[in-house]
């Protein structure tokens, strides 16, 4: 979720620079509550050959990670996992 194009661009740059996540693997949704729906769409439409457990949500909000974890088999990763 981003609060506008400037914030979206900054989050994308940060994710690419510090987490080495390729641009094509970064997506934005209009609302945190839509993240699980988007993961399901991504799985069904772009990566149907993968298991849900092969797709990860990297997020900084524990509540969102828990909601995804408790309602799917998608991997959930807190952003601090990438920090030294």
N, C-alpha and C positions, 0 to 999 in steps of 0.2 A: 504494500500500500504506500502510495506516495502522495504528498500534498500539492502536486503540480509538476509541470515539466522540469523545472529547475531542480526540485528535490529528487525527482525520478532520475535525472541525469547524474546527479551527485551520488545517489545510491548505486547506480549502475557502475560508475567509475570506481567507487570504493570497492564494490564486490569483485570487479575485474582486477584491480590493482592489488588488493590485500588478500583476497581469497583465491585468486587465479581461476575464477569461474568464467568460462567463455560467454561472450555477449549473447550468443544464441541460446544459452541455457538460463537466461535471466528474464523473468516475466513479472509484470505488475498487474494487480487486480484492484478494482475500485474500493474494496472493503475487505478487511481481514476475515470476515465471516464467509467470504466467497473463495477462500484459499483451498479448502477441501474440494469444493465443486470444480475448481480449476484443475487441481491435481487429477481428479477423475476424468475430466475432459482430455487433459494432456495424455493420460494413459490410454484412453480409448481411441483417440484420434491420431496421435503422433507416435505413440510407442506401444501398440497393442501386443507386440511380441515380448515385451518385458512383463515381469511380475510387478505388482504394486510395490513390493519390498525392494525393487531395484531403482525406485524413483524417490528422491529425497526432497524434503522441504527444509531449507535453511532459513531460520527465523530467529528474531530476538525476543519474541514474546512467548513466555512459557505457557500462558493460557491457550494461545493459538496452537502451539506444538502439542499440548495435551489433547485438545479437541481433535486434531488430526490423528494422533496416536490412538485415541480411544474409539475412533470411528472408521478406521481403515487399517491397511497393512503398509501404508507408505512409511518410509523412513523419515524420522524427524531429527534435525540436527540444530542445536543451539549455536548461534554465531560464535560464542566463546570457544567452541571446539577447535576453531581455526587459529586461536591465539596462543602464543607461547607463554 
